[in-house]
Amino acid sequence: MATRRMLEVYLDLLSQPCRAVHILLNTTNIPHTVRTVALRRGENRTPEFTKLNPMQKVPVMVDNDFVLTESDAILKYLATKHNVPEHWYPRQPERRARVDEYTAWHHTNTRPHAAKVFILEVLLPAQSGSQVDEGRLARALSQLDDTLDKLETMFLRRQPFLCGDDITVADLLAICELMQPLGGGRDVLQQRPQLQRWKSRVQSAVGESFDRAHAVLYSIRDRRKAKL
């Protein structure tokens, strides 16, 4: 009989989707091993990693001989396969569809709009040594504001979490994305009490896993503040 290997996840916690996977694994106590892939050092472009994921992106999950990419798919696979509380990815069709509805929307709204602010304010200036392009940043912030409006009016409305009364994988994807601009010292939720309350509920639901996943982002923020 073949020996079953522990589930492995290839992560860089500078990546927002990787943090969502990290939080779910640790909050639900799914046994796993983390393999760190440092994107800033190009470790995602090595022949070994490219063989694992030709797209050269993280996260990647390896469950015995089953390799899975894309955070959305990984989160839903983990919640479906393992003995975790059902609220993470509900089995009831309508409730599950609400999670799928948000995660489909996420990849063309929350994800690109929050990421663009971080890229313009932190990554591009660090890579090129140039100043922040204030015009492009203003447009990116405007797009992100529209997305935040929709999170409040379309998804949260009068419910505590994005897809209902309990936390789901959708909340993890969203909050990890919206934390990303914090690396540039920008709290995009600061002036939005409804979203602040939602963030607090997510943090309370996942406990210390939240700050552990975001420690590297806090470090970037603090170093940036010190330089300024």
C-alpha positions as CSV (number, residue, x, y, z in Angstrom):
1,M,0.0,0.0,0.0
2,A,1.3,3.4,-1.0
3,T,2.2,5.8,1.9
4,R,0.0,8.9,1.8
5,R,1.9,12.2,2.0
6,M,0.8,15.1,4.0
7,L,-1.0,17.8,2.0
8,E,1.5,20.4,0.7
9,V,0.8,24.1,-0.2
10,Y,3.2,26.3,-2.1
11,L,2.7,29.8,-0.8
12,D,4.2,33.3,-0.7
13,L,2.3,35.3,1.9
14,L,2.9,38.5,0.0
15,S,0.3,37.1,-2.3
16,Q,-3.3,37.9,-1.2
17,P,-4.8,34.5,-2.4
18,C,-2.0,32.6,-0.6
19,R,-3.0,34.3,2.6
20,A,-6.6,33.2,2.2
21,V,-5.5,29.6,1.8
22,H,-3.1,29.9,4.7
23,I,-5.9,31.2,7.0
24,L,-8.4,28.5,6.1
25,L,-5.8,25.7,6.7
26,N,-4.8,27.1,10.1
27,T,-8.2,28.1,11.3
28,T,-9.7,24.6,10.5
29,N,-6.6,22.7,11.6
30,I,-6.1,20.8,8.3
31,P,-2.8,19.0,8.5
32,H,-0.4,20.4,5.9
33,T,3.1,21.4,5.1
34,V,4.0,24.9,3.7
35,R,6.5,25.2,0.9
36,T,7.5,28.8,0.6
37,V,8.0,30.2,-2.9
38,A,9.6,33.6,-2.8
39,L,8.1,35.5,-5.8
40,R,10.5,38.4,-5.3
41,R,13.5,36.1,-5.8
42,G,11.9,34.4,-8.9
43,E,11.5,31.0,-7.2
44,N,8.2,30.7,-9.1
45,R,10.2,30.6,-12.4
46,T,12.5,27.7,-11.5
47,P,12.2,24.6,-13.6
48,E,11.0,22.6,-10.6
49,F,8.2,24.9,-9.8
50,T,7.3,25.4,-13.5
51,K,6.9,21.7,-13.8
52,L,4.4,21.8,-10.9
53,N,2.6,24.8,-12.2
54,P,3.4,25.9,-15.8
55,M,1.6,29.3,-15.1
56,Q,4.4,30.0,-12.5
57,K,1.9,31.3,-10.0
58,V,1.0,30.6,-6.3
59,P,-0.8,29.2,-4.5
60,V,-0.4,25.5,-5.5
61,M,-1.8,22.6,-3.6
62,V,-0.5,19.0,-3.8
63,D,-2.7,16.4,-2.1
64,N,-0.8,13.1,-2.6
65,D,-0.6,13.1,-6.4
66,F,-3.4,15.6,-7.0
67,V,-2.1,19.0,-8.0
68,L,-4.4,22.0,-7.9
69,T,-3.9,25.6,-8.8
70,E,-6.0,28.8,-8.3
71,S,-7.0,29.9,-4.8
72,D,-10.7,29.7,-5.4
73,A,-10.5,26.1,-6.5
74,I,-8.1,25.2,-3.6
75,L,-10.3,26.8,-0.9
76,K,-13.4,25.0,-2.2
77,Y,-11.6,21.7,-2.5
78,L,-10.2,21.9,1.0
79,A,-13.6,22.9,2.5
80,T,-15.3,20.1,0.6
81,K,-12.8,17.3,1.2
82,H,-11.9,17.8,4.8
83,N,-14.0,17.7,8.0
84,V,-14.4,21.4,8.5
85,P,-17.5,23.3,9.6
86,E,-20.0,23.3,6.8
87,H,-20.4,27.1,6.7
88,W,-17.0,27.6,4.9
89,Y,-18.5,26.2,1.7
90,P,-22.2,25.2,2.3
91,R,-23.6,22.0,0.8
92,Q,-27.1,23.5,0.5
93,P,-27.4,24.6,-3.2
94,E,-28.7,28.1,-2.8
95,R,-26.1,28.9,0.0
96,R,-23.3,27.4,-2.0
97,A,-24.4,29.4,-5.1
98,R,-24.1,32.6,-3.1
99,V,-20.4,31.8,-2.4
100,D,-19.8,31.0,-6.0
101,E,-21.5,34.2,-7.1
102,Y,-19.1,36.3,-5.0
103,T,-16.0,34.4,-5.9
104,A,-16.8,34.7,-9.6
105,W,-17.3,38.5,-9.2
106,H,-14.2,38.8,-7.0
107,H,-11.7,38.0,-9.8
108,T,-12.8,40.9,-12.0
109,N,-13.6,43.4,-9.2
110,T,-12.2,43.2,-5.7
111,R,-9.0,41.4,-6.8
112,P,-7.7,43.6,-9.6
113,H,-8.9,46.9,-8.1
114,A,-7.2,46.4,-4.7
115,A,-4.1,44.8,-6.2
116,K,-3.7,47.8,-8.6
117,V,-3.5,50.2,-5.7
118,F,-0.7,48.2,-4.1
119,I,1.1,47.8,-7.4
120,L,1.0,51.5,-8.2
121,E,1.8,52.7,-4.7
122,V,4.4,50.1,-3.6
123,L,5.7,47.6,-6.2
124,L,6.3,49.8,-9.3
125,P,8.1,52.6,-7.3
126,A,10.2,49.9,-5.5
127,Q,11.2,48.2,-8.8
128,S,11.9,51.3,-10.8
129,G,13.0,53.8,-8.2
130,S,10.4,56.3,-9.6
131,Q,7.8,58.3,-7.9
132,V,4.2,57.2,-7.6
133,D,2.1,58.1,-10.6
134,E,-0.5,60.1,-8.8
135,G,-2.9,60.3,-11.8
136,R,-3.0,56.5,-12.3
137,L,-3.2,56.0,-8.5
138,A,-6.2,58.3,-8.3
139,R,-8.0,56.4,-11.0
140,A,-7.2,53.1,-9.3
141,L,-8.6,54.4,-6.0
142,S,-11.7,55.5,-7.8
143,Q,-12.3,52.0,-9.2
144,L,-11.6,50.5,-5.8
145,D,-14.2,52.9,-4.2
146,D,-16.8,51.7,-6.7
147,T,-16.0,48.1,-5.8
148,L,-16.3,48.9,-2.0
149,D,-19.7,50.5,-2.7
150,K,-20.8,47.3,-4.3
151,L,-19.5,45.1,-1.5
152,E,-21.6,47.2,0.9
153,T,-24.8,47.4,-1.2
154,M,-24.8,44.1,-3.1
155,F,-23.2,41.6,-0.8
156,L,-23.2,42.8,2.8
157,R,-26.5,44.7,2.8
158,R,-28.0,43.7,6.1
159,Q,-26.1,40.5,6.7
160,P,-22.9,40.1,8.7
161,F,-20.8,38.3,6.1
162,L,-20.6,38.5,2.3
163,C,-22.7,35.4,1.7
164,G,-25.0,35.2,4.7
165,D,-24.9,34.8,8.5
166,D,-21.6,32.8,8.6
167,I,-18.1,33.3,7.4
168,T,-17.3,31.5,4.1
169,V,-14.2,31.2,1.8
170,A,-15.6,34.2,0.0
171,D,-14.9,36.4,3.0
172,L,-11.3,35.1,3.2
173,L,-10.6,36.0,-0.5
174,A,-12.2,39.4,-0.1
175,I,-10.5,40.5,3.2
176,C,-7.1,39.3,2.2
177,E,-7.4,41.3,-1.0
178,L,-8.6,44.4,0.7
179,M,-5.7,44.2,3.2
180,Q,-3.1,44.5,0.4
181,P,-3.1,48.3,0.1
182,L,-2.1,48.4,3.8
183,G,1.4,47.5,2.6
184,G,1.6,51.0,1.3
185,G,0.2,52.4,4.5
186,R,-3.3,52.8,3.0
187,D,-6.3,51.4,5.0
188,V,-9.0,51.4,2.3
189,L,-11.7,50.4,4.8
190,Q,-10.9,53.2,7.3
191,Q,-13.7,55.5,6.3
192,R,-16.3,52.7,5.8
193,P,-17.8,51.7,9.1
194,Q,-19.9,48.8,7.6
195,L,-16.8,47.3,6.1
196,Q,-14.8,47.8,9.2
197,R,-17.4,45.9,11.2
198,W,-17.3,43.1,8.6
199,K,-13.5,43.0,8.9
200,S,-13.7,42.7,12.7
201,R,-16.2,39.8,12.4
202,V,-13.9,38.0,10.0
203,Q,-10.9,38.6,12.3
204,S,-12.9,37.3,15.3
205,A,-14.0,34.2,13.3
206,V,-10.5,33.2,12.4
207,G,-8.6,34.3,15.4
208,E,-4.8,34.6,15.4
209,S,-4.6,33.0,12.0
210,F,-5.5,36.4,10.6
211,D,-2.4,38.3,12.0
212,R,-0.1,35.3,11.3
213,A,-1.0,35.4,7.6
214,H,-0.6,39.1,7.4
215,A,2.6,39.5,9.4
216,V,4.7,40.0,6.2
217,L,2.3,42.8,5.0
218,Y,2.4,44.5,8.4
219,S,6.2,44.4,8.2
220,I,6.2,46.1,4.8
221,R,3.8,48.8,6.1
222,D,6.0,49.5,9.1
223,R,9.2,49.7,7.1
224,R,7.6,52.1,4.7
225,K,6.3,54.3,7.6
226,A,9.8,54.3,9.1
227,K,11.3,55.5,5.8
228,L,8.7,58.3,5.5
